[in-house]
Amino acid sequence: VQLQASGGGLVQPGGSLRLSCVYSGSFSSFNVMGWYRQAPGKQRELVARIASNGGTNYADSMKGRVTIARDNAKKTVFLQMNSLKPEDTALYYCNIVDVVRQINYWGQGIQVTVSS
């Protein structure tokens, strides 16, 4: 399974970004797709995730500002981020959990920088 993330970059505070992660390969239809982030000197943390049944979870710090979505036909998971703050600056990683096999797949980190 391979994941290729895109859409990061530099944005001003209050701005928006849409991250995309295209995946390929085979994994269980029972899965969870998500986005995590890791800021310098901090641990990797959940931003949002969406299960194969459509259920979603969002980090408290991001609720109301982000939306996760998946398009199974396009094999893509999206993260729309609005009202970005400097503290949202981090490397963002897409992730797929094969629930049946209990395997985690990670994409490469992409940089999101929120700065004026």
Buried (B, 14 or more C-beta within 10 A) or exposed (E): BEBBBBBBEEBEEEBEBEBBBBBEEEBBEEBBBBBBBBBEEEEBEBBBBBBBEEEBBBBEEBEEBBBBBBEEEEEBBBBBBBEBEEEBBBBBBBBBBBBEEEEEBBBEBBEBBBEE
